[in-house]
Amino acid sequence: MDFVNYTNYKIELSNPEITFGIIFAVIALLVAITCKRGKNTFFDIETTTSIKGIAILFLIFGHFSVFCLEKKMFFDEGGYWAVIIFLFISGYGLYQKYGLKNIDNNFWKKRLLKLYLPLWLTLPLFIILDHFLIDLHHHVPEIVLNFLGIHFNNVLIRVNAVAWFIEYIIVLYIVYWATTKLHVSDVSKIAILFISCFFISLTIYKTPLKDYHLIWVQYTLVF
């Protein structure tokens, strides 16, 4: 599905709003039925997993709506909603697991495996599909950069454009990890996190980085 979105393959639906509405309603109903009840824990693992599933649907439907359907519709902003959900849950999960105390280096092993393993498994698929289905060939430097998680928006150096999220979340992890190393109060650390994220966005907006990472700016304070 995401490869279809990525190639801008246009599909005509007579009633896209109704079609998407029915699909999403059915899946949301299934999620509600299968959710476990009786727990008082706020944002437990089952809850966040279900929310991530809904965010994935937002992402797929949003990209499908923007790139594959001729008609403007409600789900055009689905990708934006999905990123907000993922960033919020990621930030919340990190705080619940690690807090703001000094984090050891095992943090990076776990985080990077979760990010890079799916990236490395999917990028070869995109390269192969590009080559055989749409006759698009990627140069070696482009492939190397993408395997490192570096994705520049609005330029051709990207195998899978939606993987820009990898580089962004790594930068946020660096900010979070570095902040926990500071010998200040937790309140000060929270303030530093907000200021750091704002400074990163301001730097992007006021420098040539704007041409490559402007998409980061709209998510400044979510994480």
C-alpha positions in Angstrom: 0.0 0.0 0.0 2.7 2.5 0.9 4.6 1.7 -2.3 1.4 2.6 -4.2 1.2 5.9 -2.3 4.9 6.5 -3.0 4.5 6.1 -6.7 1.6 8.5 -6.9 -0.6 5.9 -8.6 -4.0 7.5 -9.1 -7.1 5.5 -8.2 -10.6 6.7 -8.9 -13.3 6.0 -6.2 -16.8 7.3 -6.7 -17.3 7.8 -2.9 -13.8 7.9 -1.2 -15.2 9.4 2.0 -17.7 6.6 2.5 -15.2 3.9 1.5 -12.6 5.1 3.9 -15.2 5.8 6.6 -16.5 2.2 6.5 -13.0 0.7 6.5 -11.9 2.8 9.4 -15.1 2.2 11.4 -14.8 -1.5 11.0 -11.2 -1.6 12.1 -11.8 0.8 15.0 -14.7 -1.4 16.1 -12.5 -4.5 16.0 -9.9 -2.7 18.1 -12.5 -1.7 20.7 -13.8 -5.2 20.9 -10.4 -6.8 21.4 -9.1 -4.3 23.9 -8.8 -5.7 27.4 -10.8 -4.0 30.1 -10.6 -3.7 33.9 -7.1 -2.1 34.1 -6.6 1.3 35.6 -3.1 1.8 34.3 -3.0 5.0 32.1 -1.5 4.2 28.7 -0.5 0.6 29.4 1.2 -1.6 26.8 -2.1 -2.9 25.3 -3.5 0.6 25.1 -0.4 2.2 23.4 -0.2 -0.8 21.0 -3.8 -0.2 19.9 -3.2 3.5 19.5 -0.1 2.8 17.4 -2.3 0.5 15.2 -4.8 3.3 14.7 -1.9 5.7 13.9 -0.6 3.3 11.2 -4.1 3.3 9.7 -4.0 7.1 9.7 -0.6 7.0 8.0 -1.7 4.6 5.3 -5.1 6.3 4.7 -3.5 9.8 4.8 -0.9 9.0 2.2 -3.3 7.0 0.1 -5.7 10.0 0.1 -3.1 12.6 -0.8 -1.1 10.7 -3.4 -3.6 8.3 -4.9 -7.0 9.9 -4.9 -8.0 12.9 -7.0 -10.6 14.2 -4.5 -9.8 16.1 -1.4 -11.1 14.4 1.7 -11.0 14.1 5.5 -8.0 11.7 5.6 -5.7 14.1 3.8 -4.2 15.0 7.2 -3.9 11.4 8.3 -0.1 11.3 8.0 0.2 14.4 10.2 -2.0 12.8 12.9 0.0 9.6 12.8 3.3 11.3 13.3 1.9 13.3 16.3 0.6 10.1 17.8 3.9 8.2 17.3 6.0 11.1 18.7 3.7 11.5 21.8 3.6 7.8 22.6 7.4 7.5 22.1 8.1 10.5 24.4 5.6 9.2 27.0 7.1 5.7 26.8 10.6 6.9 27.2 9.7 9.0 30.3 7.8 6.1 31.9 10.7 3.6 31.3 13.7 5.8 31.9 12.5 9.0 33.6 14.9 11.9 33.5 17.8 10.3 35.4 21.2 9.5 33.9 20.6 6.9 31.2 23.2 4.2 30.5 24.4 3.4 27.0 22.2 0.3 26.7 19.5 2.8 25.9 21.0 3.3 22.4 21.3 -0.5 21.7 17.6 -1.0 22.3 16.4 2.2 20.5 18.6 1.8 17.4 17.6 -1.8 17.0 13.9 -0.9 17.0 14.5 1.8 14.4 17.1 0.3 12.1 16.0 -3.3 11.9 12.6 -2.5 10.2 14.3 0.1 8.1 17.0 -2.3 6.8 14.3 -5.0 6.1 12.1 -2.6 4.1 14.5 -0.6 2.1 15.7 -3.5 -0.1 12.1 -4.1 -0.9 11.6 -0.5 -2.1 14.8 -0.6 -4.1 13.7 -3.8 -5.8 10.1 -2.6 -6.5 11.5 0.7 -7.8 13.8 -1.1 -10.2 11.3 -3.7 -11.6 8.0 -1.9 -11.4 8.6 1.8 -12.2 12.1 1.6 -13.7 13.6 3.9 -11.0 17.2 3.3 -10.2 18.9 4.5 -7.0 22.6 5.4 -6.9 24.9 3.9 -4.3 25.5 7.1 -2.3 21.7 7.5 -2.1 21.2 3.9 -0.9 24.0 4.2 1.7 22.5 7.4 3.2 19.1 5.9 3.4 20.5 2.8 5.1 22.1 5.1 7.7 18.7 6.7 8.3 19.5 10.0 6.6 16.6 11.2 4.5 16.5 14.6 2.9 13.0 15.8 2.1 12.3 17.6 -1.2 15.3 16.1 -2.9 15.9 12.9 -4.7 18.2 11.4 -2.1 15.6 9.0 -0.6 14.6 5.5 -1.4 11.5 5.6 0.8 10.5 9.2 1.5 8.3 8.5 4.5 11.4 7.1 6.4 12.4 10.8 7.1 10.9 10.0 10.6 13.9 7.8 11.4 16.4 10.6 11.3 14.1 13.0 13.2 13.4 10.6 16.1 17.2 9.8 16.4 17.8 13.5 16.8 15.1 13.7 19.5 16.6 10.7 21.3 20.0 12.4 21.3 18.4 15.5 22.9 16.6 13.4 25.5 19.7 11.2 26.3 22.0 14.3 26.6 19.5 16.1 28.9 19.3 13.2 31.3 23.1 13.5 31.8 22.8 17.0 33.2 23.2 17.6 36.9 20.1 19.7 37.3 16.6 19.2 38.7 13.9 17.3 36.7 11.9 20.5 36.2 15.0 22.2 34.7 15.5 19.1 32.5 11.9 19.4 31.2 12.5 23.1 30.4 15.8 22.2 28.6 14.0 19.6 26.5 11.4 22.1 25.3 14.0 24.8 24.7 16.3 22.3 22.8 13.4 21.2 20.5 12.4 24.8 19.9 16.0 25.7 19.1 16.4 22.8 16.6 13.3 23.9 14.8 14.3 27.5 14.8 17.7 26.6 13.4 16.1 24.6 10.6 13.7 27.3 9.8 16.4 30.1 9.6 19.1 28.2 7.8 19.5 26.3 4.5 18.4 23.1 6.5 15.0 24.4 5.8 15.3 23.0 2.3 15.8 19.5 3.6 14.1 19.2 7.1 11.3 21.7 7.1 8.8 18.9 7.9 10.4 18.6 11.3 9.3 22.1 12.4 5.6 21.4 12.7 6.3 18.7 15.3 8.5 20.8 17.5 6.9 20.3 20.9 5.0 17.0 20.5 7.8 14.7 21.7 
